[in-house]
């Protein structure tokens, strides 16, 4: 089992930056594929960024590619999401997720993950 807790959400103006963090307990993050997802009320949860086990390959949705970066913070047993050039359309509840085994890009996109955090809210004003 693993527990995930997101932090770092808040209010930021368009064009600004924000850094989210997902802290894990129970298991070490290096042994899990990790992903970030977001959801707006009334819509399906969508894939944002993912990283495979042991600092493996990274994947990004087309909407955030070139603006967001997912990385590991192993000393904190955490995964971060650096978000730059934020747009109002990025406003959402952001979730962290973990999976024991390797995930393909399709797995990430389909949100096929074992564990989920409760989310942190990001609001981008115009």
C-alpha positions as CSV (number, residue, x, y, z in Angstrom):
1,X,0.0,0.0,0.0
2,X,1.0,3.6,-0.5
3,X,-0.5,6.9,0.6
4,X,-0.1,10.0,-1.6
5,X,-0.5,13.6,-0.5
6,X,-0.4,16.5,-3.0
7,X,0.6,20.1,-2.1
8,X,1.6,23.3,-3.8
9,X,-1.7,24.3,-5.4
10,X,-2.9,27.9,-5.2
11,X,-3.9,31.0,-7.2
12,X,-1.6,32.3,-9.9
13,X,-1.9,34.8,-12.8
14,X,-1.7,33.6,-16.4
15,X,1.9,33.3,-17.5
16,X,3.1,32.5,-14.0
17,X,4.5,29.4,-12.5
18,X,3.6,26.9,-9.8
19,X,5.3,23.8,-8.4
20,X,3.2,20.9,-7.2
21,X,4.6,18.1,-5.0
22,X,3.3,14.6,-4.3
23,X,4.7,13.0,-1.1
24,X,4.4,9.2,-0.7
25,X,4.4,7.0,2.4
26,X,4.4,3.2,2.7
27,X,6.6,2.5,-0.3
28,X,9.4,4.3,-2.0
29,X,8.6,6.4,-5.1
30,X,11.5,5.0,-7.1
31,X,9.7,1.7,-7.2
32,X,6.5,3.2,-8.7
33,X,5.4,4.7,-12.0
34,X,4.0,8.1,-11.1
35,X,1.6,10.4,-12.8
36,X,-0.2,13.7,-12.5
37,X,-3.8,14.2,-13.6
38,X,-6.3,17.0,-13.4
39,X,-10.1,17.3,-13.4
40,X,-12.6,20.1,-13.8
41,X,-16.1,19.7,-12.4
42,X,-18.4,17.9,-14.8
43,X,-15.6,16.5,-16.9
44,X,-13.5,13.4,-17.0
45,X,-10.1,13.2,-15.2
46,X,-7.4,13.8,-17.8
47,X,-3.7,12.8,-17.9
48,X,-1.2,15.6,-17.5
49,X,2.3,14.0,-17.0
50,X,3.9,10.7,-16.1
51,X,7.2,9.2,-15.2
52,X,8.1,5.5,-15.1
53,X,9.9,3.5,-12.5
54,X,13.4,4.3,-11.4
55,X,13.5,7.6,-13.2
56,X,12.3,6.2,-16.5
57,X,10.8,7.8,-19.5
58,X,8.5,10.8,-19.1
59,X,5.3,11.5,-21.0
60,X,3.1,14.6,-21.3
61,X,-0.2,15.5,-22.7
62,X,-0.1,17.7,-25.8
63,X,-1.8,20.6,-23.9
64,X,1.1,20.9,-21.4
65,X,4.1,19.7,-23.4
66,X,6.9,22.2,-23.3
67,X,5.4,24.0,-20.3
68,X,5.2,21.4,-17.5
69,X,8.0,19.1,-16.2
70,X,7.6,16.0,-14.0
71,X,10.6,15.0,-11.9
72,X,11.5,12.9,-8.9
73,X,12.6,14.2,-5.5
74,X,14.0,10.9,-4.1
75,X,15.4,12.4,-0.8
76,X,11.8,13.4,0.0
77,X,10.2,10.3,-1.5
78,X,8.2,12.6,-3.7
79,X,7.4,13.6,-7.3
80,X,7.0,17.1,-8.4
81,X,5.3,18.9,-11.3
82,X,6.8,22.2,-12.4
83,X,4.2,24.2,-14.2
84,X,5.3,27.2,-16.3
85,X,3.5,29.6,-18.6
86,X,0.2,28.8,-16.9
87,X,-3.0,29.4,-18.7
88,X,-6.6,29.8,-17.4
89,X,-7.4,26.5,-19.1
90,X,-5.0,24.8,-16.7
91,X,-7.3,25.6,-13.8
92,X,-8.3,22.3,-12.2
93,X,-8.0,19.9,-9.3
94,X,-4.6,18.2,-9.7
95,X,-4.2,14.6,-8.6
96,X,-1.1,12.5,-8.0
97,X,-1.2,8.8,-8.8
98,X,1.1,5.8,-8.4
99,X,1.4,2.3,-10.0
100,X,3.7,-0.6,-9.0
101,X,4.7,-1.6,-12.5
102,X,5.7,0.1,-15.7
103,X,3.1,2.1,-17.5
104,X,2.9,2.7,-21.2
105,X,1.8,6.1,-22.5
106,X,-1.6,4.5,-23.2
107,X,-1.8,3.3,-19.6
108,X,-1.0,6.8,-18.3
109,X,-3.6,8.3,-20.6
110,X,-6.3,5.8,-19.4
111,X,-5.5,6.6,-15.8
112,X,-4.7,2.9,-15.1
113,X,-3.1,3.6,-11.8
114,X,-3.2,1.7,-8.4
115,X,-3.2,4.6,-5.9
116,X,-4.5,8.2,-5.9
117,X,-4.1,11.3,-3.8
118,X,-7.0,13.5,-2.9
119,X,-5.9,16.4,-5.1
120,X,-4.7,20.0,-4.8
121,X,-6.5,22.9,-6.4
122,X,-4.8,25.1,-9.0
123,X,-6.5,28.3,-10.2
124,X,-5.1,30.5,-13.0
125,X,-6.5,33.9,-13.5
126,X,-6.6,35.9,-16.7
